[in-house]
């Protein structure tokens, strides 16, 4: 297991600490290096000069510096007077490791042995409570490193979650929580990672809206409750799209988060319905990802995917062109989300015939997208529309332009002259 991999040259007097040592021992080339050095500013500037990387101070007063050299990140901090004391203040034993020049591992807490046993063990419960974010980090390591919690650490993580819920511990900054669950969600085992968050009592602190789906049965061809269906959709997505971007992953996880709040049951038949769950789900998705401090564009895209996930697939070429025109910016991610939703819903009841029928709809959309990868250039400007229809600036202009753009995309109108004729008919029909 402990295969040595090439490491960058050690700066003078440096010790490599933390996760980079853990990854090196696992045979995984580190991407983030944490160096403890006598002079962080000087070491950072020397490395930047030799690699051509960018150097900047993270906290000049405390002596924290960073170098970005391509895809590698190097952080420099002052070397502690007592290295063992520094390691004993860390979160888990697999991170409480130091690598000295020459390849000797300094391991006062048995992290190397824990790593070989694939066990995640806390340095101390006090350390977890000193920074409660470490509870989320435990879930992330279980998922991304394939480790298992030792019993004492699992109990401590649960206590941290319970005390956070009760307000007995300060809640970490949402940006830090976002980074941990974001890394977990980018794992191939992301769905299992979210289940681990729930098992440890952390999901209710992170995205409690998901838990509203527990026990909410859907009926029909659905074989899971809403909560498990959301997790299964994320799993199905990553089985087919392991490189799926972040907004698509979140859309898969949250696509049915609006169902519990839109549940209605027919008193006569007992049939359940969730009308409007796509709209409510999109609103909740935006609220959740905004709370987690995701960038605005990611929030907007994930919410838009959730809003569109119930759109029927086209039954013919004309409908396919309309589908592409109206949702071009969401493609192909929307198709990947719809397929993940379908497979998560049907599960064992899915048949080759039903899959084939669904695949035909996909093929129509992809063919239409290939024929028209970009929206055609507008045939008329807003000013021309206003002059032709004798209207002033306002919503009517936008409505007319959008209707004309769709007719153009569908091939119903191909020239500016025909566009004017089409608009006259359009305006007359609406008068």
N, C-alpha and C positions, 0 to 999 in steps of 0.2 A: 504493500500500500504506500509506503513512504519512499516514493521515487524522487530523487533529487532532480530539479529542473534548473536551467541556467537562471542566474539572478543578475541584476545590474551590479556594477562595481559599488562596493560600500564606500560612502564618504568617510573621510578621516574621523575616527573615533565613533562611528555610527553603530547603532543596533537596530535591526529590523524587528518590529513588534506587531502583535495583533493578527488580524485576518490574513495578511500577506503570508505570514509564517504558516498559518493553518492551511491555506490553499497550496503553498509550496509542498507541504508534507503530504497533501492529498494527491499530488501530481498534477495540480491545476495551475497553469501560469497565472500569477496574480496580475490584476489590473490596477489595483490601488495599493500603494506602498506607504507605510507609516514608518518614518525614520526618527529615531531619537538621537540627536547629535549635539556636540558641544556648542556649535554656532549655527543655528538654523538658517539665518539670513544668508550667511556666506555659503553654506552647503547648497541652498536652493539656487543661488545665483550661479554657482559653478556648474551645477547640473543643467540649468537652463542654457548656459553658454555652450556646453558640450553637446547637448541634444537639439538645440534650436527650439526648445520649448518656451512657453510663456510662464513667467514667474510673477507672483503677486503675494502680498501679505494678507493672511487671513485675520490675524490679530497681532499687529506689530508690537504692541505693548507687552504681550505675553510671549512673543517670539514664535508665533505660528505662521509658517509659510507654505505655499503650494506651488508646484510646477506641473503644468500640463504639457506632456511630451507625446504628441500623437494621441493614441487612445489610452495612454498610461497616465495615472495621477500619482504624484509623489507629494506627500505631506511631511513637513519637517517640524519637529517640536524640540524643546530643550531636553537633553538627556538627563534623567532624574539622578539624584545623588544615590538613591537606593533603588535598583531596578526591580528587586523582588517586591518591595513595598508598592511600587507602581503597578506591577502585574496583579497583586492581590486586591487592587481597587477595581478590577475589570469585571465584566458581566459573567462570562462562562469560561470554564477551564480551557476550552479549545481556542479561545482568544487570548488567554493569559500565557502566551508563548513569546519567546524572543529568540532571534537568530543572530549569533555573533559572527564576526568575520572568520572565515575558514569553515563555516558550516556547522558549528556546534550549536545545538539547541539548548536554551536555558528554559527549564520546565519545572518550576518549583511546585506546581499544583497538580501535576499528573494529566495535563491536557493532551499530551501525545498518546497516552494510554487510552483516554476517553475517545479520542479520535479513531483509534484502531478498533475500538469496540462500538463505534458509531453511536456514542452516547453523548447527550447534551446535559452537562452538569453545571450548576451555578457555582461561582466562587463562594458566594455567601448570600443568604437571604437579605441581609442588610444592604448589600450592593444592589439587589433587584429593587428594593424599596426606595433606595436613594435616587434611582432613575426608573420610574415605572414603565417608561418606553421599552425597557428590556423585556417586559412580558411579551410585547408584540414581536420583538426581535427573536424571542424563543420560537414563536410560531413560524417566523420566516425561516429560521435555520432548520427546523424540522422539515420544512417543505423543500427548501432549495438545496440543502446539504444531505437530505435523506437520513437525518439523525433521529433518535428517539430520546424522550425525556427520561431521566432517572426519576424515581418516585418522589424523592424529597424536592427536587426542582419543580416537578409538576404541581405538587401541593403549594409550593411557594408562589408559582405563577398564578394559580387559582386564587390565593389569598390576595395577591396584588390586584387582580381583577375585581374581586369582591370589595376591597377597600376603596378602589377607584370609584366603583358604582355607588358606594355609600358616602363618598365625599371625604374619606379619611386620608386620601393621598392626592397630591396635586396632579391634575390631568396634563399630560404632555402637550406640547404645541402640535396643532393639527398638521403642520407641515412635516413634522417628524413621524407622526403616525402614517401620513400619506406615503412617505418614503419606504416604510416597512411593508405596508400592505401592497404598495405598488410593486416592490421587488417580489413579494410572494405571488402576486397576480401574474407576473411575467415568468413564473416557473412553469414547466410542462405539467406539474402536478398542482396547478393553481386551485382547481375545484376541491381537491383534498385539503389544500392549505386553508381554504375558507371554512371547511368543516372543522379543521383543527382549531381555528379561531373560535368557533362556536363551542367546541368541547371544552375549551379552556376558559370560557366566560368572557371572551374579548369581543365577540361579534356584536353583542348587545351594546358595547361601548363604541363601536366603530360604525356599523351600518345596521342599527336596530330595525330599520324598515324591512330588511330581508326576513327577519324573524317573524314578521306578521304573517308570512306565508306558511308557517309550520301548521300542519293539520288542516290546511285549506285544500280540500279535495276538489278536483276540477271536472271529473266525469268525462264522458265521451271517450275519445281515444287516448286521453292522458292516463298514464299509469303511476304518476308520482304526485305528491302534494306540491303546492306552488314553490315552497322553499327548496325541496330536493330537485324539482324541475329546473329552477334557475341554476343550481350548481351543475346539474347534468348538462345543461346547454353550454355552459362554459367548458366542461370536459369535452363535449362533442366538437365544439369549435376548435379546441387545441389539438384534437386528434387529427383534424383535417388541415388546420392552418397553424402550425406550431410557431410561425413568425408573426402571428396576428398583432397588429398595432394596439396600443393601450386603449384607445376609445372603443375599439371593437370588442376587446376583452371585457371591459366594463359594461358595454351594452348587452353582451351575452349574459353576464351575471345578473343584471338588473332588468332585463327586458320585460319580465312579468311582475316587477315589484309593485305595480299599481293594481294587481288583481284583488288582493284582500280588501282594498278600500272601495272597490266597485262591485263587490259580490252582491248578487241578487238571486233570490230563489223563488221559482214559481210555486205558489201555495198549492196548486192543483196537481202539477206533474212532479214537483220536487226538483225539476231541472235547474241547474245553476247557470248563471250567465255573468259576464264581466264586461259589459258594454262600456267603452271609453277607457279601458285599462291601459291602452297604448298612450293616450293623452296624459292620463294621471301618472303613468309610469315615467313618461318623458319629463314631467314636472319634478317628480321625486328624484329622478336621476340627476337632473341639474342641481337640485338642492343638496344631494349627497356629495357629489363631486365638488361642488363649490365649498361645502363644509370642509372637505378634505384638502382644499386649497390647490386643486388642479388648475392648470392654465385654462383660460377662458375658451380657447379654441377646442381643446380636448373636451371640455364640458359640453360645449355646443354640439360637437359631432356625436358624442355618445348619446346625448338626449335626442338628437335628430334620428339616429338609428333606432332607438327604442320607439319613438313616435311612429316610424314607418314600418315596423316589423310585421304588422298584420295586413299589409297591402297584398291583395291577391296577385298571384303570378299571372301573366298574360296568357290568353287562350289562342291568340292569333298574332300575325305580324304587326298589324296596326296597333293593337294593344301593347305590344312589345316596344314599339317606337315611342308610344305615349309614356310607358313605364320609364324608359331611359330618359326621355326629355324631362320628366318631372322629378326624377331622383338621381340624375346623372352624378351629382357631387357625392352621393353616398355609395356609389358603385365602385368596385365590386363588393365592398364590405357588407352592404345590405343583404346581398345574396348569401354570403357566408353566415350571417346571423340567422336568416330565415331557414337555412338548411340545418343549422345547429338546433334551432328551436323545434323544427319538425322531428328530427331524430331523437331529441330528448323527450318529446311528447309521446311518440309512438312506441319507442323502445322495442320490446319483443313482438309487438303487434305489427310492425312494419313488414311489408311484403315486397318482393321484387317488382310486382306490378305497380304498387303505389309509388315506389321509388322512381320507376321509369316515367310515370306520369308527371311527377314533380320535376324530373330531369328535363323533360321537354320544355317546361316553362322556363327553366334556367337557360336552355339552349336558345330559346327565342330572344331572351333578354341579351345574352352575350352576342348573338348575331346582330341584333339591332345596335348594340354598343360598338361593335366592330365596324359596321357600316357608317356610323356617325359618332366617332370617338369624341368630337368636340361639338358644342352647340353651334349651329349655323349663324353667321353674322346677321344682325338685324336688317330687315328689308326697309324699314322706315324708322326715323328718329321720333322722339317724343314731340318735337316741335311740328313735324309733319303730321303726326296723328292729331294734334290739337287743331291745326289749320284745316285738316280734312273734315274733322267731325265738329268743328266750331265749338270746342270746349276749352275751358280754362285749366291751368295746372291743378292737379288734385288726384284723388284715388282713381277716377275714371280713366285717366291716361295710363296709369300702371296696369289696370285691368285689361285695357285694350291691347297694350304692348305684349302682355303675357299671353293673351289669347292668340294674338297674331304669331308670336314666337312658337307656340305649340302647333298651330296650323302649318307653319313653315317646317318645323321638325318632322311632322307627319307626312310631308310631301304634298299637302293640299294647296299650298301657295309657294310659287318658286321665283317670282319676279316682283319688283316694286310696283309695277302697273297692276298685276293681279292682286297684290296686297292691298292696294287702294280699293279695288272692287270688293275684295273680301271684307274690308273694314266697313264699307257702306252697308253691306248686308248685315254684318254683325251689329252695327249701330241701330239699324232699322228694327232688327229682331228684339232689341233691348228697350226700344222706345215705347 
